[in-house]
Amino acid sequence: MMSRLRSLYANADKPSLNLDMIDQIQRLGIAHHFASQIDHVLKQLNETCFVHNSGDLDINDLYTTALLFGLLRQHGYPISCDIFNKFKDASGKFSEKYASDVRGLLTSHLSVHGEDVLDKALSFYSTHLESIKEQLSPHLATQVRHTLKQTICRGVPRLEARRYISMYEAEPSHNEVLMSLAKWWMGLDFKKKLPFARDRLVEGYFWILGVHCEPELAVARRMMTKVIALTSILDDIYDVYGTYEELELFTQAIQRWDIDCINELPGYMEVVYKALIDVYVKIEEIMVCEGRSYRLYYAIEAMKRQASSYFAEVKWLYQQHKPSMDEYMSIALISGGYELLGITSFVGMSNIVTKDDLDWLFNDPKILRVSSIICRLMDDLATHKFEQSRQHADSAVQCYMRQYGVTEQEAENDLRKQVEDAWKDINEECLRPTAIATPLLMVILNLTRGDRPVVQGWRR
């Protein structure tokens, strides 16, 4: 089957067919099987269209242009949005005849700072598609409704693949070979095969499948799932269960990172502390066997930072401290967990990760910071009303209202604008040349994508 699909792919010599094939393969969640072919085609297209400016492809329709732009942007090529200028009318607006193009809406979400043309396109497409969605065929209407809610470039790849499979199957022109291969992963019925897994363990593993879905990253998946499961327990202990005195002891024990500290803890914390140490002992064993023992330091230090940030928020609550927005974010970006998960993810990966990569990630690079901003602010926007109904430290919404003297609605609107700006920062950070290898950037990006469907589901 794989050879048949590669043969079909290789024979798609027209640009539009190649681009459609790549788009379908990516959206069906099987791109890792064709990584080299996809890289080759996109590199060739980029060089032909934009490096050498040969113009041989003669792409004049909006669908193919938007598809080319979107795929190159997703793979880190800094393609200019000026290629869309030929589709504007004399007044500089997009022509009404392109109003029903779904791909244009998808492309609009890949803008970076200063690309007003794409921001205007987003408003243009959203308005028009909203008005005509009920007039479309059933499978296209389903795509439009989902796209208006959340574009695929901001979704978890595995979740988007599951949605797209049913939509793609309904298309008259769908490829049977692609369908058969894509359904392979749907046969992994985790609910029946893992009946013992309850609470957040399955959700955590599912999230990590969105970050590390490749077969060769099984070690990273297991490691990340254990750390996520334990971190969720720590979050509950700090957030709702432990007393101030217990949490102070617990935080000190984690900073000391010594199993002998277990004797100083209350009974329920002994169990958690031992489990925490045991998980990292297993990580150490794996790292020693693979000749990468130096990575253990980064994993442990990230967990120490996580515990310290949790306790900092506890102190604010007990001391009735009202932090400024900047002070709040300095702690909340760590307590959100994305630094911990990013570092743990790198630790569990193969030789693609170097010590320099871990040092880079450990020193708060821009893409990690803006990823943390997106996830923290989106979580706060989703949960702040519930959290304020009980004893809880202030969220970003309350801190913003207090610092800038605005209403709750104004604060929420401004914070959502910050989220949109942060997405543009991520788009810019993923353009070539990048600070580290693109597959490593994709780890951080996929952690960000996974926040909405998984983490917010936990907290609601």
Secondary structure, DSSP 8 states (H G I E B T S, - for coil): -HHHHHHHHHT--SHHHHHHHHHHHHHTT-GGGGHHHHHHHHHHHHIIIIIS---TT---SHHHHHHHHHHHHHTT----GGGGGGGB-TTSSB-GGGTT-HHHHHHHTT--TT-HHHHHHHHHHHHHHHHHGGGS-HHHHHHHHHHHH--GGGS-HHHHHHHHHHHHHTSTT--HHHHHHHGGGGG--HHHH-TT--TTHHHHHHHHHHH--SGGGHHHHHHHHHHHHHHHHHHHIIIII--HHHHHHHHHHHHHT-GGGGGGS-HHHHHHHHHHHHHHHHHHHHHHHTT-TTHHHHHHHHHHHHHHHHHHHHHHHHTT----HHHHHHHHHHHTSHHHHHHHHHHHS-TTS-HHHHHHHHT--HHHHHHHHHHHHHHHHHHHHHHHTSS----HHHHHHHHHT--HHHHHHHHHHHHHHHHHHHHHHTSSS-SS-HHHHHHHHHHHHTIIIIIHHHH-
